[in-house]
């Protein structure tokens, strides 16, 4: 306990029920929630929504009408563009996410954190080593170029053309 405020650093009290603990640590951000399971789950849901919105990946509150100028949600775009199952599906998914961030969120570069947010939003498990997969796609397939910072990537014209073929937009 801190003497100056008489506040426990151990989180909210747990009243004999199931308790939960969530810790997230990343450069520049450290978050911890502890308490009843419902409290922790609610905090995680709130944090997830906020992070996705900050990354420009949040879903629309109300669906937009289908027009040529309407921007699709990531979920809708992913479901429309995805074509592969099994072998090659992971790389295709990464390309779809990178294209979406570029075309519909106007970000020329993306990071692994952006892609992890995309995987989370559409409910797909990311690969164990996303950085390794991106490196292979960059070096051997030339779908990505190095970004302006370490860990950032840019979709090449080859990557753009691949996704445009998937969605039928040449």
RAMOJO-V207614 format. One line per field, one symbol per residue. ss: DSSP state (h for helix, s for strand, l for the rest). phi: phi as a letter, one per 20 degrees, with the letter a starting at -180 (. if undefined). psi: psi as a letter, one per 20 degrees, with the letter a starting at -180 (. if undefined). A space follows every 10 residues. Layout:
ss: ???
phi: ???
psi: ???
This chain:
ss: llllllllll llllllllss ssssssllss sssssshhhh hhhhhhhhhh hhhhllllll llllllllll lllhhhhhhh hlllllllhh hhhhhhhhhh hhhhllllss shhhhhhhhh hhlllllllh hhhhhhhhhl lllsssllll lsssslhhhh hhhhhhhlll
phi: .effclceee nffdemefdc bccccbgnbc cbcbqggfff ffffffffgf ffffemdfff fcfeffcfef effggfffff efcecmgnff ffffffffff ffeddldfcc dffgffffgf femdffffcf fffffffffe dlecdfefcf ndccfeffff ffffffemce
psi: qphhilppjj aqqpmiapqr pppppqpipp qppqaqgggg hhhggggggg ghghikjqqq hppqqorhip pqrggggghh hphqqcpihg hggggggggg hghijlohqr rhggghgggg hikpprqhnh gggggghggh ikhqrqaiqp jqqqprhggg hghhhgikn.
